[in-house]
Amino acid sequence: MAFYIDSLKTGGAERVTLRMAQWCREAGYLPVVLTRRQARHDFYPLPEGVLREVEAPDPAWVAALGWLGFPWRVLTLRHWLRRNRIDIAIGMTTLPAIKLILAVWGLPLKCWISERNYPPAKPPSLPWRLLRWLTYRRADLHLVQTHQTGDWLRRHLGATPQLLLPNSVSWPLPSFVPHVDPVTVLGPCLRHDDSGTAGPPPALLLAVGTKAFQKGFDRLVRAFALIADDCPGLHLVIAGLTIKPYRGRDQVADLQSSLPPSSAAMGRVHFPGVVGNIGDWYSACEMFILPSRFEGFPNVLLEAMASGCACVACDCPTGPADLIRDGENGLLLPEAASDLELANAITTLHRDARLRRRLGQAAQHVREQFSDAQLAQRFIEALNG
């Protein structure tokens, strides 16, 4: 069987793809992950027994055609599926899913697809929307992360049948390179008294993501600036952003420039980049926050809750409301929460250690609710069927 995705760079869809492939291997299937981008772009290690292939590059004349070369790319993928005698192919994310459905048209194999974001929150360009409308109803199964996403796909694209399959959490969390030690990053922030003795370590507010706008990091930085004077021991860490431009923008520089030079938050917002030992960062933080504008099913929130963090999230489409019961196992703010509302929630948790402990302990129940074994069984049962 084949999993088809653009790349294995850092991100939730990529991580879930490899987890599904590992489930298949453990169940006796022979999974291969096919990507468009070369393996040098990979971030996650390949599970044992999972094969890895890369699509052949376009000939020069196809590359020169741009969008008009798309039919050639579909035919190339079709030849690959036939040559490798694939029985089941799974397209991960919108564009690979569309391309895969067209490639398998008329072939004796099953085609599953999986959206990884709430579709109306991140619409593709008009040609892709048209192709999505034409193709999605032809998939043999849609893997959906939330009821809300499934309802939208069913109403607007006729996307049936469906299997509800939220992301799972593996416990303990896996760790791999790059290993970035929180103490190394935050060591210079330790306070010293007059004798030169180190004071208590700073309290950490952690956020994780690779896409600053989607994750709402701009409003998080603004909210943190509002409380920096009143919470002098609190530091904000945003992990996952790289110095490489994303869609032509330097996300880190944009966030840093949003702080006025005189702000008390200057020097207390940290960007450690991509970290493979994310579990160490969850353990080191006092609070975790997810102020996203939209999601599919947020892996980072699920992992933070499993780690026992006191979590704050915005009730964006979709995912946070499937995980957080406001006031019971976290704080769930309105979808369009203002900077001040975010700031007030952070301050409340920062000043109330008992509330943090209570929410963090209750949050750990997601380990059973979204256990890897339970969701793997659901996926393999559908596969065997």
C-alpha positions as CSV (number, residue, x, y, z in Angstrom):
1,M,0.0,0.0,0.0
2,A,1.1,3.6,-0.6
3,F,0.9,6.8,1.3
4,Y,1.2,9.8,-1.0
5,I,2.2,13.2,0.4
6,D,4.2,16.2,-0.7
7,S,7.1,15.8,1.7
8,L,8.1,14.5,5.1
9,K,9.1,18.0,6.4
10,T,8.1,19.0,10.0
11,G,4.3,19.1,10.4
12,G,1.3,17.3,11.7
13,A,0.2,15.7,8.4
14,E,3.7,14.3,7.8
15,R,3.9,12.9,11.3
16,V,0.5,11.3,11.1
17,T,1.4,9.8,7.7
18,L,4.4,8.0,9.2
19,R,2.3,6.8,12.2
20,M,-0.3,5.3,9.9
21,A,2.4,3.6,7.8
22,Q,3.8,2.1,11.0
23,W,0.4,0.8,12.0
24,C,0.1,-0.9,8.6
25,R,3.6,-2.5,8.9
26,E,2.8,-3.8,12.3
27,A,-0.5,-5.3,10.9
28,G,1.4,-7.2,8.2
29,Y,0.9,-4.8,5.3
30,L,3.8,-3.5,3.1
31,P,3.6,0.3,3.2
32,V,5.6,2.7,1.0
33,V,5.6,6.5,1.5
34,L,5.8,8.3,-1.8
35,T,6.7,12.0,-1.8
36,R,7.1,14.7,-4.5
37,R,10.0,16.4,-2.7
38,Q,13.4,14.8,-2.2
39,A,14.4,13.0,1.0
40,R,16.8,15.8,1.9
41,H,13.7,17.7,3.0
42,D,12.7,15.0,5.5
43,F,12.5,15.9,9.2
44,Y,11.0,12.8,10.7
45,P,12.8,9.4,10.9
46,L,11.3,6.6,8.8
47,P,9.8,3.8,10.9
48,E,11.4,0.4,10.6
49,G,10.0,-1.6,7.7
50,V,8.4,1.4,5.9
51,L,9.7,2.0,2.4
52,R,10.5,5.4,1.1
53,E,10.3,6.6,-2.5
54,V,10.4,9.9,-4.4
55,E,8.6,10.8,-7.6
56,A,10.8,11.1,-10.6
57,P,11.5,14.8,-11.4
58,D,9.6,16.4,-14.3
59,P,11.4,16.4,-17.7
60,A,12.5,19.9,-18.7
61,W,9.7,20.3,-21.2
62,V,7.1,19.4,-18.6
63,A,8.5,21.8,-16.0
64,A,8.4,24.5,-18.6
65,L,4.7,24.0,-19.0
66,G,3.9,24.8,-15.4
67,W,0.2,24.1,-14.6
68,L,-0.3,22.7,-18.2
69,G,2.1,19.8,-17.3
70,F,-0.3,18.5,-14.6
71,P,-1.8,15.7,-16.8
72,W,1.8,14.4,-17.4
73,R,2.4,14.3,-13.7
74,V,-0.9,12.4,-13.1
75,L,0.1,9.8,-15.7
76,T,3.5,9.5,-14.2
77,L,1.9,8.8,-10.8
78,R,-0.5,6.3,-12.4
79,H,2.5,4.4,-14.0
80,W,4.2,4.3,-10.6
81,L,1.1,2.8,-8.9
82,R,0.8,0.1,-11.6
83,R,4.5,-0.7,-11.6
84,N,4.5,-1.1,-7.9
85,R,1.3,-3.1,-7.8
86,I,-0.3,-0.9,-5.2
87,D,-3.6,-2.3,-3.7
88,I,-4.5,0.6,-1.5
89,A,-3.3,4.2,-1.9
90,I,-3.9,7.0,0.6
91,G,-3.6,10.7,-0.4
92,M,-2.6,13.0,2.5
93,T,-3.6,16.6,2.2
94,T,-5.7,18.3,-0.5
95,L,-3.4,18.5,-3.5
96,P,-1.8,15.1,-3.3
97,A,-5.3,13.6,-2.7
98,I,-6.7,15.2,-5.9
99,K,-3.8,14.1,-8.0
100,L,-4.1,10.5,-6.6
101,I,-7.8,10.2,-7.3
102,L,-7.2,11.2,-10.9
103,A,-4.2,8.8,-11.2
104,V,-6.2,5.8,-9.9
105,W,-9.2,6.4,-12.1
106,G,-10.1,3.1,-13.6
107,L,-7.4,1.1,-11.9
108,P,-8.3,-1.9,-9.7
109,L,-7.2,-0.4,-6.4
110,K,-8.7,1.4,-3.5
111,C,-8.1,5.1,-3.0
112,W,-8.5,6.7,0.4
113,I,-7.9,10.4,1.1
114,S,-7.4,12.5,4.2
115,E,-7.9,16.2,4.7
116,R,-5.7,17.6,7.4
117,N,-7.3,21.1,7.9
118,Y,-10.8,22.4,8.1
119,P,-11.4,22.9,4.3
120,P,-13.1,26.4,4.3
121,A,-10.5,27.8,6.5
122,K,-7.7,27.2,4.0
123,P,-9.3,27.1,0.5
124,P,-7.0,26.2,-2.4
125,S,-6.9,28.2,-5.6
126,L,-9.9,28.1,-8.0
127,P,-8.5,25.4,-10.3
128,W,-7.8,23.1,-7.3
129,R,-11.2,23.8,-5.8
130,L,-12.9,22.8,-9.1
131,L,-10.8,19.6,-9.3
132,R,-11.6,18.8,-5.6
133,W,-15.3,19.2,-6.3
134,L,-15.0,16.8,-9.3
135,T,-12.8,14.2,-7.6
136,Y,-13.5,13.9,-3.9
137,R,-16.8,12.0,-4.4
138,R,-14.9,9.3,-6.2
139,A,-12.7,8.4,-3.3
140,D,-13.4,5.0,-1.7
141,L,-13.0,6.4,1.9
142,H,-12.4,9.7,3.5
143,L,-10.4,9.8,6.8
144,V,-11.8,12.8,8.7
145,Q,-10.4,14.1,12.0
146,T,-13.6,15.8,13.3
147,H,-17.3,15.6,12.8
148,Q,-17.3,19.2,11.7
149,T,-14.8,18.5,8.9
150,G,-16.8,15.4,7.9
151,D,-20.0,17.3,7.7
152,W,-18.5,20.0,5.5
153,L,-17.0,17.5,3.1
154,R,-20.3,15.6,2.9
155,R,-22.5,18.7,2.3
156,H,-20.2,20.5,-0.2
157,L,-18.3,17.8,-2.0
158,G,-20.5,14.6,-1.6
159,A,-17.5,13.0,0.2
160,T,-18.7,9.7,1.5
161,P,-18.1,7.1,3.0
162,Q,-16.1,8.5,5.9
163,L,-14.1,7.1,8.9
164,L,-13.7,9.4,11.9
165,L,-10.1,9.1,12.8
166,P,-8.7,11.9,15.1
167,N,-5.0,12.0,15.7
168,S,-3.5,9.6,18.3
169,V,-1.0,10.3,20.9
170,S,1.9,7.9,21.5
171,W,3.1,7.8,25.1
172,P,5.8,8.4,26.1
173,L,6.3,11.0,23.3
174,P,9.1,10.0,20.8
175,S,12.3,12.0,20.8
176,F,14.7,12.5,17.9
177,V,17.1,15.0,16.4
178,P,17.6,17.9,16.6
179,H,17.8,17.7,20.4
180,V,17.5,21.2,21.8
181,D,17.9,21.6,25.6
182,P,15.5,24.1,27.2
183,V,18.2,25.0,29.7
184,T,20.7,25.8,26.9
185,V,18.2,28.2,25.3
186,L,17.0,29.8,28.5
187,G,20.1,29.6,30.6
188,P,21.0,33.3,30.1
189,C,17.5,34.2,31.4
190,L,18.2,32.8,34.8
191,R,18.0,35.6,37.4
192,H,20.9,36.2,39.8
193,D,20.8,38.0,43.1
194,D,23.5,40.4,44.4
195,S,25.8,37.6,45.4
196,G,25.7,36.1,41.9
197,T,23.7,33.1,42.9
198,A,21.2,31.8,40.3
199,G,17.6,32.5,41.2
200,P,14.7,30.3,40.2
201,P,14.3,29.4,36.5
202,P,11.9,31.5,34.5
203,A,8.3,30.4,34.1
204,L,7.7,29.3,30.5
205,L,4.6,29.8,28.3
206,L,5.1,27.5,25.4
207,A,3.6,27.5,21.9
208,V,4.5,25.2,19.0
209,G,3.9,25.4,15.3
210,T,5.5,26.0,11.9
211,K,3.0,28.4,10.4
212,A,2.8,31.7,12.4
213,F,-0.4,33.1,10.9
214,Q,-2.4,29.9,11.2
215,K,-1.2,29.3,14.7
216,G,-2.1,32.9,15.7
217,F,1.4,33.7,17.0
218,D,1.0,37.3,16.0
219,R,-1.8,37.8,18.5
220,L,0.0,35.7,21.1
221,V,3.0,38.0,21.0
222,R,0.8,41.0,21.3
223,A,-1.0,39.5,24.3
224,F,2.3,38.6,25.9
225,A,3.4,42.2,25.6
226,L,0.3,43.3,27.5
227,I,1.2,41.3,30.6
228,A,5.0,41.4,30.4
229,D,5.2,44.2,33.1
230,D,2.8,42.4,35.5
231,C,4.4,39.0,35.0
232,P,8.2,39.7,35.1
233,G,9.2,36.1,35.7
234,L,7.3,34.7,32.6
235,H,9.0,34.0,29.3
236,L,7.3,33.1,26.0
237,V,8.8,30.3,23.9
238,I,7.6,29.7,20.3
239,A,9.1,26.4,19.0
240,G,8.9,25.2,15.4
241,L,9.5,28.4,13.4
242,T,12.6,28.3,11.3
243,I,14.8,31.1,9.9
244,K,14.0,30.0,6.4
245,P,11.3,32.2,4.7
246,Y,7.8,30.8,4.6
247,R,5.9,32.0,1.6
248,G,8.4,34.8,1.2
249,R,8.2,36.0,4.8
250,D,10.6,35.7,7.7
251,Q,8.1,34.6,10.3
252,V,10.5,35.1,13.2
253,A,11.6,38.5,12.1
254,D,7.9,39.6,11.6
255,L,7.0,38.5,15.2
256,Q,10.0,40.2,16.7
257,S,9.3,43.4,14.9
258,S,5.8,43.5,16.3
259,L,7.2,44.2,19.7
260,P,8.1,47.9,20.4
261,P,11.7,48.3,21.4
262,S,10.6,49.7,24.8
263,S,8.4,46.7,25.6
264,A,9.2,44.7,28.7
265,A,8.7,41.6,26.6
266,M,11.9,42.3,24.6
267,G,14.4,39.6,25.4
268,R,11.7,37.3,26.9
269,V,10.3,35.9,23.6
270,H,12.4,33.0,22.4
271,F,12.5,31.1,19.1
272,P,14.5,27.8,19.6
273,G,13.5,26.7,16.0
274,V,12.6,23.1,15.2
275,V,13.1,20.7,18.1
276,G,12.9,16.9,18.0
277,N,12.7,16.5,21.8
278,I,9.5,18.4,22.1
279,G,8.5,16.3,25.2
280,D,11.3,18.0,27.2
281,W,9.8,21.4,26.3
282,Y,6.3,20.3,27.5
283,S,7.9,19.1,30.7
284,A,9.7,22.4,31.2
285,C,6.8,24.7,30.6
286,E,4.3,26.1,33.1
287,M,1.6,26.6,30.5
288,F,0.9,25.7,26.9
289,I,-1.1,27.9,24.5
290,L,-2.7,27.4,21.1
291,P,-4.3,30.6,19.8
292,S,-4.8,29.2,16.3
293,R,-7.1,30.7,13.7
294,F,-7.9,27.2,12.3
295,E,-6.7,23.6,12.7
296,G,-7.4,20.1,11.6
297,F,-6.8,18.3,14.8
298,P,-3.9,19.9,16.7
299,N,-1.2,17.4,17.5
300,V,0.7,19.9,19.7
301,L,-2.3,20.5,21.9
302,L,-3.0,16.8,22.2
303,E,0.7,16.2,23.2
304,A,0.8,19.1,25.6
305,M,-2.3,17.8,27.4
306,A,-0.9,14.2,27.5
307,S,2.2,15.7,29.1
308,G,0.1,17.2,31.9
309,C,0.4,20.9,30.8
310,A,-2.1,23.5,31.8
311,C,-3.4,24.5,28.3
312,V,-5.2,27.5,26.8
313,A,-6.7,27.3,23.3
314,C,-9.0,29.3,21.1
315,D,-12.1,27.5,19.9
316,C,-11.1,27.7,16.3
317,P,-12.4,25.4,13.5
318,T,-11.6,22.5,14.3
319,G,-10.1,20.4,17.0
320,P,-9.6,22.3,20.3
321,A,-13.2,21.8,21.3
322,D,-12.8,18.1,20.8
323,L,-10.0,18.1,23.3
324,I,-10.7,20.8,25.9
325,R,-13.7,21.0,28.2
326,D,-13.5,24.6,29.4
327,G,-12.6,24.9,33.1
328,E,-12.3,21.1,33.5
329,N,-9.1,20.1,31.6
330,G,-8.0,23.4,30.1
331,L,-9.2,26.9,29.2
332,L,-11.1,27.2,25.9
333,L,-11.5,30.8,24.7
334,P,-13.8,32.1,22.0
335,E,-12.6,31.6,18.4
336,A,-12.1,35.4,17.9
337,A,-10.6,36.0,21.4
338,S,-9.1,39.4,21.7
339,D,-5.5,40.1,22.7
340,L,-6.8,41.2,26.1
341,E,-8.7,37.9,26.6
342,L,-5.6,35.9,25.7
343,A,-3.6,38.0,28.1
344,N,-6.1,37.6,30.9
345,A,-6.2,33.8,30.5
346,I,-2.4,33.6,30.6
347,T,-2.2,35.8,33.7
348,T,-4.9,33.8,35.5
349,L,-3.0,30.5,35.0
350,H,0.4,32.0,35.7
351,R,-0.8,33.3,39.1
352,D,-2.8,30.3,40.2
353,A,-0.6,27.2,40.7
354,R,-3.5,25.1,42.1
355,L,-5.5,25.8,38.9
356,R,-2.6,24.8,36.7
357,R,-2.1,21.5,38.6
358,R,-5.8,20.7,38.5
359,L,-6.2,21.4,34.7
360,G,-2.9,19.6,34.0
361,Q,-3.9,16.5,35.8
362,A,-7.3,16.3,34.1
363,A,-5.7,16.9,30.7
364,Q,-3.7,13.7,31.0
365,H,-6.8,11.6,30.4
366,V,-6.4,12.2,26.6
367,R,-3.7,9.5,26.8
368,E,-6.5,7.0,27.0
369,Q,-9.2,8.8,25.0
370,F,-6.9,9.2,22.0
371,S,-4.5,6.3,22.6
372,D,-2.4,5.1,19.8
373,A,-3.5,1.5,20.2
374,Q,-7.2,2.4,20.1
375,L,-7.0,4.5,17.0
376,A,-4.6,2.1,15.2
377,Q,-7.2,-0.7,15.8
378,R,-9.9,1.5,14.2
379,F,-7.8,2.2,11.2
380,I,-6.6,-1.4,10.6
381,E,-10.2,-2.7,11.0
382,A,-11.3,-0.3,8.2
383,L,-8.3,-1.4,6.1
384,N,-9.0,-5.1,6.6
385,G,-12.6,-4.5,5.7
